[in-house]
Amino acid sequence: MALRELKVCLLGETGVGKSSIVWRFVEDSFDPNINPTIGASFMTKTVQYQNELHKFLIWDTAGQERFRALAPMYYRGSAAAIIVYDITKEDSFQTLKNWVKELRQHGPPNIVVAIAGNKCDLSDAREVPEKDAKDYADSIHAIFVETSAKNAININEVFIEISKRIPVADAAGASPGKAFKLGRQASESRRTCC
Ligand SMILES: Nc1nc2c(ncn2[C@@H]2O[C@H](COP(=O)(O)OP(=O)(O)OP(=O)(O)O)[C@@H](O)[C@H]2O)c(=O)[nH]1
């Protein structure tokens, strides 16, 4: 079975739940006392998609303003970006739109964009209507999903939707994301940097 490596970065304002989404996806756990990311952190997870294995190389960027200038290192060469906002914070949705603009101007031309409206378990405190976010996502041809890292809602779905949008590898494997024949199952790994 072919293995494809897909670099994915998470972008968004601090506190929207980027790290929590990654932890839920990779470790299937949620830490209510998770610390803000410093610089960026890196995790991988391999999942089967149709007749391929997709190894997600996930860069979780820090949302704090002082780390903003580092972001291009992580979205450069990415097959996909997951831009996260908090459905209870209108400001975080405006920040998301700025990330979309930045990706358009400086990101890889064919990058798959996924918008995740996180913390949908807090719908009583909602500030961003789901329809507004969905309409915006449709207008930029982005994947849209509301998620809850806390309650494990729609987390795997984000990555499945990304897999669906990654172009099928051609015979030479020359498509976004490296493809090669799998000799043995890749092991999962985790490290942090900066
Ligand atoms: N209720 C609820 N809280 C969440 C959810 N996801 C994350 N949180 C909480 O939101 C806070 C911030 O989560 P993080 O995952 O650190 O957010 P981040 O976007 O990675 O923040 P930075 O690392 O600073 O960029 C933490 O207190 C989490 O427990 C969710 O789906 N629901």
The ligand as an SDF file (V2000), in Angstrom:
LIG
                    3D

 32 34  0  0  0  0  0  0  0  0999 V2000
  -14.9810   23.8270   25.9620 N   0  0  0  0  0  0  0  0  0  0  0  0
  -13.9320   23.5770   25.1580 C   0  0  0  0  0  0  0  0  0  0  0  0
  -12.6980   24.0190   25.5020 N   0  0  0  0  0  0  0  0  0  0  0  0
  -11.6800   23.7420   24.6460 C   0  0  0  0  0  0  0  0  0  0  0  0
  -11.8570   23.0310   23.4490 C   0  0  0  0  0  0  0  0  0  0  0  0
  -10.6590   22.9470   22.8300 N   0  0  0  0  0  0  0  0  0  0  0  0
   -9.7730   23.5670   23.6150 C   0  0  0  0  0  0  0  0  0  0  0  0
  -10.3800   24.0540   24.7120 N   0  0  0  0  0  0  0  0  0  0  0  0
   -9.7580   24.8110   25.8020 C   0  0  0  0  0  0  0  0  0  0  0  0
   -9.2890   26.0410   25.2620 O   0  0  0  0  0  0  0  0  0  0  0  0
   -8.0670   26.4190   25.8700 C   0  0  0  0  0  0  0  0  0  0  0  0
   -7.0040   26.6680   24.8090 C   0  0  0  0  0  0  0  0  0  0  0  0
   -6.7270   25.4250   24.1480 O   0  0  0  0  0  0  0  0  0  0  0  0
   -5.3850   25.1870   23.3060 P   0  0  0  0  0  0  0  0  0  0  0  0
   -5.5280   23.8840   22.6370 O   0  0  0  0  0  0  0  0  0  0  0  0
   -4.1740   25.4190   24.1470 O   0  0  0  0  0  0  0  0  0  0  0  0
   -5.4750   26.4030   22.2680 O   0  0  0  0  0  0  0  0  0  0  0  0
   -4.3920   26.8200   21.1580 P   0  0  0  0  0  0  0  0  0  0  0  0
   -5.1700   27.3610   20.0150 O   0  0  0  0  0  0  0  0  0  0  0  0
   -3.4700   25.6880   20.8620 O   0  0  0  0  0  0  0  0  0  0  0  0
   -3.5970   27.9930   21.8800 O   0  0  0  0  0  0  0  0  0  0  0  0
   -2.0550   28.4680   21.5930 P   0  0  0  0  0  0  0  0  0  0  0  0
   -1.1970   27.2730   21.8200 O   0  0  0  0  0  0  0  0  0  0  0  0
   -1.8180   29.5800   22.5690 O   0  0  0  0  0  0  0  0  0  0  0  0
   -2.0210   28.9600   20.1860 O   0  0  0  0  0  0  0  0  0  0  0  0
   -7.7010   25.3080   26.8660 C   0  0  0  0  0  0  0  0  0  0  0  0
   -8.1460   25.6900   28.1510 O   0  0  0  0  0  0  0  0  0  0  0  0
   -8.5010   24.1240   26.3460 C   0  0  0  0  0  0  0  0  0  0  0  0
   -8.8220   23.2200   27.3920 O   0  0  0  0  0  0  0  0  0  0  0  0
  -13.1730   22.5680   23.1170 C   0  0  0  0  0  0  0  0  0  0  0  0
  -13.4510   21.9340   22.0860 O   0  0  0  0  0  0  0  0  0  0  0  0
  -14.1680   22.8830   24.0150 N   0  0  0  0  0  0  0  0  0  0  0  0
  1  2  1  0
  2  3  2  0
  2 32  1  0
  3  4  1  0
  4  5  2  0
  4  8  1  0
  5  6  1  0
  5 30  1  0
  6  7  2  0
  7  8  1  0
  8  9  1  0
  9 10  1  0
  9 28  1  0
 10 11  1  0
 11 12  1  0
 11 26  1  0
 12 13  1  0
 13 14  1  0
 14 15  2  0
 14 16  1  0
 14 17  1  0
 17 18  1  0
 18 19  2  0
 18 20  1  0
 18 21  1  0
 21 22  1  0
 22 23  2  0
 22 24  1  0
 22 25  1  0
 26 27  1  0
 26 28  1  0
 28 29  1  0
 30 31  2  0
 30 32  1  0
M  END
$$$$
